[in-house]
Amino acid sequence: MTWLVLAGAILAEVAATLSLRASEGLKKKRWIAPVAAGYLGAFGLLTVALAQGMPVGIAYGVWAACGVALTALGARVFFKDALTRRMAAGLGLIAAGVLLIELGAAAH
């Protein structure tokens, strides 16, 4: 259950960040509510995951890494941002790092 809560935190943060981009620096006012709700939801769910006993190093590491990767992919899909081979390799390294964190946590 804790991993599902963390996944929700990650998705909320990604949605908030992509909404922030869509707001064009908060100039498009209709995006302010999704930005605020997304970030509040992300930190709220991260708090719940920590309260359920997930170690902070694992929770924050996975949250941040997955957030970076999913935001980059979302920006490519929704805003046509660049996603070069080098950037894709970086995303692969992020995925490998998250996997190593999870494997390390399981072994502990």
WOJODA-V336189 format. One record per backbone hydrogen bond with DSSP energy under -0.5 kcal/mol. CO is the residue of the C=O (numbers start at 1). NH is the residue of the N-H. E is the energy in kcal/mol with one decimal. If there is no record, write none. Layout:
{{CO,NH,E} {CO,NH,E}}
//
This chain:
{{1,5,-2.0} {2,6,-2.4} {3,7,-2.3} {4,8,-2.1} {5,9,-2.0} {6,10,-2.3} {7,11,-2.6} {8,12,-2.4} {9,13,-2.1} {10,14,-2.4} {11,15,-2.4} {12,16,-2.3} {13,17,-2.4} {14,18,-2.6} {15,19,-2.2} {16,20,-2.2} {17,21,-1.9} {18,22,-2.2} {19,23,-1.7} {20,25,-0.9} {20,26,-0.5} {21,24,-1.5} {23,27,-1.2} {23,28,-2.6} {24,27,-0.6} {27,29,-1.1} {28,31,-2.0} {29,32,-1.7} {29,33,-0.5} {31,35,-1.9} {32,36,-2.7} {33,37,-3.0} {34,38,-2.3} {35,39,-2.3} {36,40,-2.6} {37,41,-2.7} {38,42,-2.6} {39,43,-2.4} {40,44,-2.4} {41,45,-2.9} {42,46,-2.3} {43,47,-2.1} {44,48,-1.9} {45,49,-2.5} {46,50,-2.1} {47,51,-2.4} {48,52,-1.8} {49,54,-1.9} {50,53,-1.6} {55,59,-2.9} {56,60,-2.7} {57,61,-1.6} {58,62,-2.7} {59,63,-2.5} {60,64,-3.0} {61,65,-2.4} {62,66,-2.6} {63,67,-2.0} {64,68,-2.3} {65,69,-2.3} {66,70,-3.0} {67,71,-2.2} {68,72,-2.2} {69,73,-2.2} {70,74,-2.7} {71,75,-2.7} {72,76,-1.6} {73,77,-2.2} {74,78,-3.2} {75,79,-1.7} {75,81,-1.8} {76,80,-0.9} {84,88,-2.6} {85,89,-2.5} {86,90,-1.9} {87,91,-2.2} {88,92,-2.1} {89,93,-2.2} {90,94,-2.2} {91,95,-2.4} {92,96,-2.3} {93,97,-2.5} {94,98,-2.6} {95,99,-2.3} {96,100,-2.4} {97,101,-2.2} {98,102,-2.5} {99,103,-2.7} {100,104,-2.5} {101,105,-2.2} {102,106,-2.2} {103,107,-1.7} {104,108,-0.7}}
//
